[in-house]
């Protein structure tokens, strides 16, 4: 990597961390019991993983979650497994999307995989720590709101990737086909 490339990557990572914090903490609906949040944050994480790769997507999601907790304290306890879940989401998005042309089927596969592994399994398990209910009631409670978030993410991420494909290619001074099929 050249110095210019490293600088651009770090600047983009910082921008994505800031955008993730804003979309998570300011543009979201958090349920009163803390069991779910409807937010466009995952579109930003997906976009960062698409542009920077799985490692950066994971790091951005984790750093944004930790900084968000520090900047905007929550009445709910800090659960490290939730931070891990956000990192896993960034990793999944990066594995599916990194340097690939925007294609709705691939985007939906990444989001659906993330929804099943992260939202339904890891997050529901993590939330058993703050809820008197067991895993199954939490899972049933989370299905509808996480489906709404998944739908929002599908629409936003696909639109962002399609609209930013050419400008990002030009910004990175790569050929038009820098993305693989």
N, C-alpha and C positions, 0 to 999 in steps of 0.2 A: 504494500500500500504506500502511496506517496503521501507526503505531508498534507497536500491539498485535499486529497481524498479522505485522510483521517480527520482533518479539521471539519470537512463537510459532514462526515458521518457523525462526529460528536455533536455538531450543531443541530443536525436533524434529530439525533437522539434526545437532546435537551428540549427541543421543540415538541417532540412527541410525548415526553414526560409531562411537560406543562399542559399540553392539550388533553392528555389522559386525566390529569388531576382536575382540570376545569370541567370536563365532561362527566367525571365521576362524582365530584362533590357539589358542583353548582347546577348542572343540567340534568339532574336525576331525581327520581322519586324513590325515597327509601320508606319501606313499610314501618309502621310504628314498633312492631315487634322485632325488627331487624332481620327477618328471614329472607327478604328479597329486596332487590333494587332494580328499577327499570331505568336504563341509562344507555346513551350512545357510546360509552367508553370503549367498547370492544371493537367498534369500527376503527377507532384511532389505533388501538393495539394491532389490529389486523393490517392496517395501512403501514405501520412501522415495520412489521414483520415482512410484509411484501417488499418494501424498499431496502431494508437493512439485513434481513435474514433471521433465522430462528433464534440464534444466540442473542442478538440485539433485541428482538421482539420480546423474548423472555426477560431480559435485563430491564427493558423499559417498563414492562408491566409490573415487575417487582419493585423497582425504584419508585415508580409513580404511586404504588400502593403504600409503600413505607413513608414517602414524603407527604402523601395525602393524609395519612394518619397523624403525622407530626404537625402539619399545618392546620388541619381541620379535625380537632379531637372529636371523638364519637362517644356517646354514652355506652356503647357496646364494648365489650372487652376486645383486646387485640388477639386475634387468632392467627398464629403463624401458618396454619394449614390453608387459610384463605389467601395469604400472600403467595404460597406455593401454587395454589390453584390458578392465580392470575399468571404466574410464570409459565405454568403448563399450557395455558391458553395461548400465550405469545409463542411458545415453542410449536404448538400444533399449527397455528396460523403460518408460521415461518416454514414449516415442513411442507405444507400444502401450497403456499403462495409465493415463496421467494423467487424473484426473477421470472415469474411466469406471466404470460399475457392474461389480461382480465378475461375470465371466462366464467359465466355465472354458475355452471355446474361445479367447477372446482371450488369456487367461493362457497357455494352452498354445502359442499362436502366438508370443507374446512370448518364452517360454522356449525354444521350438524354434529360433526365429531367432537368439537369443542363443547357443544351443548350437552351431549351425552356424558362425556368423560368428566368435564369440569363442573358444569352447572348441576347436573342431576346426581352425580356420584360424589365427587370430592367436596363440593360446596355443601351439599345436603349433609354429608357426614360431619364436616367441620362445624356446621350449625347445631349439631346435637349437643355441643358444649355449652351453648347459651340458651337452649330450649329444654323445658321439662319433658317434651315429647321425644319419642324415639325417631329412628331414621325414616321409617315408612311414612308417618304423618308429615314430617318435614318435606320429604320428597313429594308427596301428593300436594302439599301447599305450594310448592315451588314450581310445579309444572306449568301452570298458566302464565304467571309473570315472566318466567324464563323463556317461554315460547314467544311472548311479546317482545322481549329483548332480542331474542334470536332473529325475529322478523325484522326489527329495526336495524339490526346489524347487517343482515343480508342485503337490505335495500341500500343503506348508506355505504357499506363497503364496496359493493358492486358499482354504484354510481361514482364514488370517489376514484376507484381504480380505473374505470373507463375514462373519466374526464381528466385524470392526471397522467395517463399513460404517455402521451406525446410530450407534454411539458417536462415531465421528470426525465424522460430520455434525453431531451435537449439540455436540461440542466446538468445532467451527469456527463454530457458530451460523449455519449455513446451512440452507436448506430441506432436506427429506428427499431431494429429487431434485437435490442439488448435483452429482451424478455424471451424466454424459451416458450415453446408451445406446450 
